[in-house]
Amino acid sequence: MIFRIVILSVIVLSAMVVSPVVADTLTVDLEYRTDTLTWELYALINDTGSGNNGENGLAALRALIDNIDFGTDGEAVNIPTGIGAIDPIDLGGPNERPPVLQTSGGTLDIIYGQNISVPGSVVGGVGVSRTLIIDGTFSDVDIPPAFGDDDHGFTTDGNFLDVPAPGPFGGALPWDMAFLNVLDVTPGGLAGDYNGNGVLDAADYTIWQEALGGTTLLNDPTPGTVDTSDYAYWKANFGVTSGSGTSASTNIPEPSSLLLTAFWLLGLLLWQHDKPKP
């Protein structure tokens, strides 16, 4: 309950909307690089098609992170400009605090929040597409960043804007759940490991599907356009882990014929467009 009080004060709620059984969810990716000793936290709202709708963007996000630098007073952690972040949290209120605190256990308690009582200051759409929320540094290559909890056992949580910016806002909407991922995105990682978790597994297939037709894919074995050759490489090496060089026998997800057909048609259209006229 202590956590909910803090989050609600962050965005100055006058009322709390009760969440339906299924609301939109949030994917929170904690990415780190061991070559630069840096980390970044990204948020992406997932549309479930029912319950509280996150299409207006994030109102607040609280992250509990271990093994990262704090500095003297939290200056080693950065919340980017342009996403409506307030500092301090709950200015003049009973829960006023800086955005970054260190718990007694060493976990950093970080709050990104917007002040919905000042509609003109609110930035809409944060997290509707994958958005950088927080970044910073860490000190030990052998002890990378990880999600933690605070002194009361609470972990990452937050809520959505209830209406599009600039408002006026009547409250905030809690999400259904958050999916937390810790990803090593150090360049030179395992080829085909598209989500950076150190193994070629089914999760990489989902990343490949989402990237298909684009040009950005982590640990891409065939740089350039993301296409079926990247799938073929991943399939041939399914089960390989960092340093193993071997693969395990298991069921491998297959792309749907509709997806491949659509991709083939896109290529055909582009070829027809670029084909020299007689």
N, C-alpha and C positions, 0 to 999 in steps of 0.2 A: 504493500500500500504506500510505503514511503516513496518508492520509485514513481508510481502514478501521480502522486502529489507534485513531485519535481517536474515531470514532463508536462503536466497540465499547467503549471505555473509558467513554464517556458513560453508557451504560446498564449497565455492569458485567456484561458477558456472561461466562459460564463456558464457553460453547460457541457455535459458529457453525453455523447450519443452512444447508446448501447449497441454493440456490434451484433449483427445477425450471426447465425451459426457459421456461415462461410462468407468471408469478405475477401477483397483483393489481398494478395500476399506481397512480400518484399524479398528480393534476393540481395544479399549483402556480401560482396566479394572483398576480402582482405588480401591484397596482392603485395608481394615483397620481392626485392632483388638482393641477392647476396653479394653481387659485384659492387653495388653502390651503397648498400646498407640503407635502403630507402623502402618505404611502404606507402600504399594508397588504399583508401577505402571507397568502394563504389556501391551505389544503390540503384536497383532497378525494380520498378513496380510491376507486378504480374497480375494481369486481368483474369479473374476467375469467372467473370460473367454473372456474378450474383453478389449480394451483400454490399457492404460499404465499398464505394467506388473510389479508387485512387487516381482517377484520370486527371485530377487537378494538381497533383504533385504532393510532395512531402511538406508537412507542417513542422515536424520535429523528428529527430533520430538520435537515440542515445546508444553509444557503442562502448563496451567494456573490453579493453585490449591489454594483453600482457606482452612483456618483453620489448617494449618500445621506449624511446627516450622521452623524458619529461622536461629536462632542462632545469632552470632555477624556479620558474613559476609557470611552467607549461608552454614556454615559448618554442620548444622543440616540436610541438604539434601545430599544424596549420589548417585552418578552415578557410577554403578559398573565398575570394570576393565574388560577387555576382550571383550568389544563391540565397541572399536575404538573411544571412546569419547574424544573430544579435550577440553583443558582448558588452556588459555582462548579461547573464541569464536572470530574468525576473528583476530588472532594475527597480530598486526601491521597494520591492516586495519582501515577503517573509522568507522566501527561498532564494534570495539573491546569491549568486555564485559565479565564478568565472566558468567559461566553457570547458576548461580542462582541470580536473582535480586528480590527485593520486590517493587511492584508498590505502588503508593500513596494511593491506596485503601486497601493495605494489602495483596493482592493476590501475590503469589510467581510465578514469570515468570521463567520457567526452560527450558533450551535448551540442548537436547542431539544432538550432531552433529559430523559428521566425515569429515575429511579434504581430499576431493577427489583430491586435487592437489598434494598430497603425497600418491600415490597409495599403497605403501607398508604398510602404516599405517591403511588402511581401512579393516574392518572386514565385510565380506559378510554374508548374510543370517540372519541378525538381524531382528527378527520379523516374519520370515518365519514359524517358530514354536513359540509358545508363549514364549516371552522373557521378563525378568525383565529389565526395563529401568532405573527406579529411585526408591529410597526408603528413608524413614526418619521417623520422630516421630511427634506426635501432643500432645497437653497438656490438652485438656478438653474432658472428656469422653462423655459429653452431646452435644458437637459441633464437630462432626467427619469431616474428610476431605471431600471436595467436589470440583467439577470443577468450575472454575470462568472465568473471562476475565480480560484483561489488561486495561490500562487507555484509550485505543482507541477502546474498544469493541471487540477485537480479542480473539478467543478461540484456543483450541488445533488444531495444523496443522503441516505439514511437507512434506516430499517427499521420493521417492525411489532412490536407485542406478540405473543407466541406463544400466549398464553391470555388469557381475559377477566380483567379486574381484579376482585378484588385479588390474583390470583395463587394460589399462588406461581409465579414465572416460571422457565422453564428456559433461556431464551435469547431471541433475537429473530430475526425473519424478514426478509430483504432483499426489497424489491419488485423487479419486473421492469424498470420504467423510470419516469421522471418526465416529464410533459408540462409545459413551462414557458411561461406566457403573460404578456406585459406589456400591461396594459390602462389606457388613459386614461379614468377615470370622472368627469372633471370635468363638473358639471352644465352643461346647455346644449350638449351634444355633438350629433353628427349623428343626427337622428331616424331610427329604424330600425336604427341601428348597435348591436345588442343586446349585443355583446361589447366594444364600445368600442375597436376597433382602427382606426377611421378610415375604414372602407369597408363598404358593405352587400354582404356576401358570404355564401357557403354556411355559414360558421361561425355567422352570426346565426340561421339557420334552426334549428340545433340548440338554441341558447339559447331561442328562442321555444317550441320543442317542450317543453322542460323546464319553462318558466314557465307554459304553457298552463293556464288555469283559476285561476291565482293573481292577485296584485295587484302583484307586483314585477317590473319589466322595465326594464333600463337603456335610456335614450333612447327611452322609450315614446311613440309619436306620438299615442296615444289613451288617456290616463290612465284608470285604473280596472281592471276585470277584463281580464286578458290573454286575447284571443280571436282569432277569424279576421280581424278588422279589422286587427290588428297584422301578421298575415301578409300581408294584401292590400297594406298600405302598403309593407312590405319588398319584396314581389314587384314592385310597380309601380316601385320605385326601385332595384332590384337593380343593383349596379355603381357606384352613386354614391359618391364619396369626399369627404372634407372639403374644402370650397372648390371642388369641381368643378361641382356642379349638373347633371352629366350621368351617364348610365348606359351600361354596355357590354352588348352582346348576347352572352348566354351561356346555358348550360343552368341553369335555376332549379329547385331541389328543390321537390317538391310534397308536401303533407301527405297521408298515407294516408287512404283513405276510412274505414277503421276508426277512426282517430284522430278525424276530424271527426264521425263518427257517435256515438262515445262522448261527445264534447263536447256534441253536440246533445241526446243523451239526458239528460246531466247537467242541462242547462238546463231541459229539459222536466220532470224530476223536481222541481227547485227551484220551477218555476212551479206545478206541481200542489200542492206542499206549501204555497205561499203563497196559493193561490187561495182566495178567500172561500167559505165553505160556504153552500149555498142555505138 
